[in-house]
Amino acid sequence: MYTDYIDNYLEEVKEIADKIDREELCRLAQHIDRLTGRLFILGVGGSAANASHAVNDFRKILGIESYAPTDNVAELTARVNDDGWDTTMNRWLETSQLNKEDALLVFSVGGGSEHTSLNLLEAMKLGKEIGCKIFSVVSRDGGAARELSDCCILIPVIDEERITPHAEEWQGIVWHMIVSCVANTTTLAGEFYQLEHSPWRTDFRTK
């Protein structure tokens, strides 16, 4: 029984890997590589835990100033208690003086709507008003995130019963992939630049 379930689950993971939009993944890597401002990573539930982990990787590996509004439990619960859940993120971003050089990265299973994860929707609306880039990693039909994002990675739905675990595990796969991709590409570009400008360089192309 366990073996059948595990085999089936892993087959679904492979199917998602085959179906996910590689061009959109490349676009996300390009956007991250060109980012000149800060990166704010938004998520609720399991996606909030992913956001916290991702902040570490974007800061430590890529040197991008990154934050997750849900990391400060004191501020988060004070805002929920005093102002309500729906405005927890956009008010936090206003205090952080979100500007057009910054970007939002939204992790969500459904992508937010007027009825679910409204705080994500309000944060994305603020991002649009200010003119910052919005990226997202979502599933189902993508929700508001798919409509509002400059770049949206949509995790294909393989089985209705496992939308959430696949969505949240693939958030991790996507951000690890993008961070590694950008770090590796930047390193290779730096090495190529040093080779091109080395006083001992031999121009093999003329031979």
C-alpha positions in Angstrom: 0.0 0.0 0.0 2.7 2.5 1.0 4.8 1.5 -2.0 2.0 2.2 -4.5 1.3 5.6 -3.0 4.9 6.6 -3.0 5.5 5.4 -6.5 2.4 7.3 -7.7 3.4 10.5 -5.8 6.9 10.4 -7.4 5.4 9.8 -10.8 3.4 13.0 -10.3 6.5 14.9 -9.4 8.1 13.7 -12.6 5.1 14.7 -14.6 5.1 18.2 -13.1 8.8 18.4 -14.0 8.0 17.5 -17.6 5.1 20.0 -17.9 6.4 23.1 -16.1 7.1 26.1 -18.3 10.8 26.3 -18.8 10.7 29.6 -20.7 8.9 31.2 -17.7 11.6 29.8 -15.4 14.2 31.4 -17.6 12.3 34.7 -17.5 12.2 34.5 -13.7 16.0 33.9 -13.5 16.6 36.9 -15.8 14.3 39.1 -13.6 16.1 38.1 -10.4 19.5 38.6 -12.0 18.6 42.1 -13.1 16.9 43.1 -9.8 18.4 46.4 -8.5 16.2 46.8 -5.4 15.0 44.6 -2.6 13.0 41.4 -2.8 10.0 40.9 -0.6 8.8 37.2 -0.4 5.2 36.7 0.6 3.4 33.6 1.6 0.9 32.2 4.2 0.8 28.8 5.9 3.4 26.4 4.5 4.2 29.1 1.9 5.2 31.4 4.7 7.8 28.9 5.9 9.1 28.6 2.3 9.3 32.4 2.2 11.4 32.5 5.3 13.8 29.8 3.9 14.0 31.6 0.5 14.9 34.9 2.2 18.1 33.2 3.5 19.1 31.9 0.1 18.5 35.1 -1.8 20.4 37.1 0.8 23.3 34.7 1.5 23.9 33.2 -2.0 22.9 36.0 -4.3 23.5 39.0 -2.0 20.0 40.4 -2.6 18.4 42.3 0.2 15.4 40.2 1.0 12.6 40.1 3.6 9.5 38.1 4.5 6.7 40.0 6.3 5.7 36.9 8.2 9.2 36.5 9.8 8.4 39.0 12.6 5.7 37.2 14.6 5.3 40.2 17.0 4.5 42.7 14.2 2.4 40.1 12.3 0.2 39.3 15.2 -0.1 42.9 16.3 -1.3 43.9 12.8 -3.7 41.0 12.8 -5.0 41.9 16.2 -5.3 45.6 15.6 -6.0 46.0 11.9 -7.2 42.6 10.7 -5.6 39.9 8.5 -6.4 41.4 5.1 -4.0 44.3 5.4 -1.1 42.6 7.2 1.2 42.6 4.2 0.4 45.7 2.2 0.7 47.9 5.4 4.0 46.1 6.2 5.2 46.9 2.7 4.1 50.5 3.0 6.1 50.8 6.3 9.1 49.3 4.4 8.6 52.0 1.7 8.2 49.6 -1.2 9.3 51.3 -4.4 9.5 50.5 -8.1 13.1 49.2 -7.9 11.9 46.4 -5.5 10.1 43.2 -6.4 7.5 41.0 -4.8 7.8 37.2 -4.9 4.5 35.5 -4.0 4.4 31.9 -2.9 0.8 30.6 -2.8 -1.2 27.5 -3.6 -4.1 29.3 -5.1 -2.6 32.7 -5.9 -4.9 34.8 -3.8 -8.4 36.3 -4.5 -11.1 38.4 -3.0 -12.1 35.3 -0.9 -8.8 33.6 -0.1 -5.4 35.0 0.9 -6.8 38.5 0.5 -3.6 39.9 2.2 -1.6 38.6 -0.7 -4.0 40.2 -3.2 -3.8 43.6 -1.3 0.0 43.4 -1.4 0.1 42.7 -5.1 -2.3 45.6 -5.7 0.0 47.9 -3.8 2.9 46.5 -5.9 1.1 47.3 -9.1 0.2 50.9 -7.9 3.9 51.5 -7.1 5.2 49.9 -10.3 7.4 47.2 -8.8 7.9 43.8 -10.4 5.7 41.0 -9.2 6.8 37.3 -9.5 4.8 34.3 -8.3 5.0 30.5 -7.9 1.4 29.2 -7.7 -0.9 26.4 -8.6 -4.6 25.7 -9.4 -5.5 28.4 -12.0 -3.0 30.9 -10.6 -5.6 33.1 -9.0 -4.9 36.9 -8.8 -1.2 36.2 -8.8 -1.3 34.9 -12.4 -3.2 38.0 -13.5 -1.0 40.5 -11.7 2.4 39.0 -12.0 5.1 40.1 -14.5 6.3 36.5 -14.3 4.3 33.6 -13.0 5.4 30.0 -12.5 2.3 27.9 -12.6 2.7 24.4 -11.0 0.6 22.0 -13.1 -2.3 20.2 -11.3 -1.8 16.5 -11.7 -4.2 15.3 -9.0 -6.8 17.3 -7.1 -6.0 15.6 -3.9 -2.4 16.6 -3.9 -2.5 20.2 -5.2 -1.2 21.7 -1.9 1.8 19.4 -1.3 2.9 19.6 -4.9 2.5 23.4 -5.0 4.5 23.9 -1.8 7.3 21.4 -2.6 7.7 23.0 -6.0 8.0 26.5 -4.5 11.1 25.1 -2.9 12.4 23.5 -6.1 11.8 26.7 -8.1 13.5 29.1 -5.8 16.5 26.7 -5.2 16.7 26.3 -9.0 16.6 30.1 -9.6 19.1 30.9 -6.9 21.5 28.3 -8.1 21.0 29.2 -11.7 21.7 32.9 -11.2 24.6 32.2 -8.9 26.2 29.8 -11.4 25.6 32.0 -14.4 27.1 35.1 -12.5 30.1 33.0 -11.5 30.7 31.8 -15.1 30.2 35.3 -16.4 32.8 36.6 -13.9 35.3 33.9 -14.9 34.8 34.6 -18.6 35.3 38.4 -18.0 38.6 37.6 -16.1 39.7 35.3 -18.9 38.9 37.9 -21.5 40.9 40.6 -19.7 43.8 38.4 -18.5 47.2 39.7 -19.7 48.1 36.0 -20.3 45.0 35.3 -22.4 45.5 33.4 -25.6 42.9 34.2 -28.2 42.2 30.8 -29.5 39.5 32.1 -31.8 42.1 33.5 -34.2 43.9 30.2 -34.6 
